[in-house]
Amino acid sequence: MKFRLYRFSVWCGVIVLVAFIVAFTIVGKLTPPPPPEAGAEEIAAFLVQNRTGILWAVVIMGVFAPLFYPFAVVTSLQMRRIEGGWGLLSMVQLTTAVVAPTGWLYPLAVLATAAYRPERDPQLMLLLSDQFWLTYVGVAAIFVVNVAVIGLSALVDRRDRPVFPRWFGPLNFVLALLLLPGVFVYVSTGGALAWDGMFAMLVPAVAFLIWKVILIVVLLRAVSAEEAEAGQHRAAVPTTT
C-alpha cells in the first residue's frame, strides 16, 4: 500500500501538469499573454471576450492544483533517502514546493476578479491584469531554488545505487538557470525580459515542462527502486518459528 500511494502521488504530478496546460492554454486562452504595452481598453476587451474561459480556468486549477502536494511530498521523501532522514535539502524542497499551488491559484484568482464583472472600469481591469502577470511570472526565483536543491541532492548522493541518476543533478542546475529570468519582469515593460518575452516567459515555460516530465520519470523509477530495496531487506531478515 505504501508504494501504491507513492506511485499515486507521482502520477498526481501528471494530473496537475495536464490540468495546468488545459486551464492556461486551452480554456483560459492565456498563452500567449497580452503584451505589457497593451492599454486599458485592449486588456478590458481581452478579459470580457475570454471571461468564461478565465473563470473556468480558476475552477480547474482550484480542483486539481492541490494534487501537487502529494507530488511535492513524495519528491521530498525520495530526497530523504539520500540524506538518511529529513535534512536541509529535502525540507527546502518541500517548503518551496508548497508555494507552487498558491503561485498558480492566487494570480488566477486576481485575473478572475478583473474578468468577473464585465462592466468594471477598464483601468481597474488593467491594474488587476498587471498584478496577475507580474505575480504569475515574477515568482520564478522560488522555483529556481526548488529545482536547484533537487539537483544538488542528486549530486551529493553517495549510494551505490543513487536515488536519482547522476546526470539529473547538472540538468536541474541548467533548467533552474533557465527559470531565473522570470524575476526580471518587474523592471521590464517590453522585450525579451517582459512577461510575454522569450527569456521571461517562453524559455522558462519550456524548461519547466521538460523538468516536470523528467522529474516524473525519475521519481517513478526511484519509487520502484525503493520498493525493490524493501523487498530485498524483508527477504534478508530471517523468519522465526
Secondary structure, DSSP 8 states (H G I E B T S, - for coil): -HHHHHHHHHHHHHHHHHHHHIIIIIIS--SS---TT--HHHHHHHHHHTHHHHHHHHHHHHHHGGGHHHHHHHHHHHHHHHHTSS-HHHHHHHHHHTHHHHHHHHHHHHHHHHHH-TTS-HHHHHHHHHHHHHHHHHTHHHHHHHHHHHHHHHHH---SS-SS-TTHHHHHHHHHHHHGGGGGGGG-SSSTTSTTSIIIIIHHHHHHHHHHHHHHHHHHHHHHHHHHHHHHHHHHS----
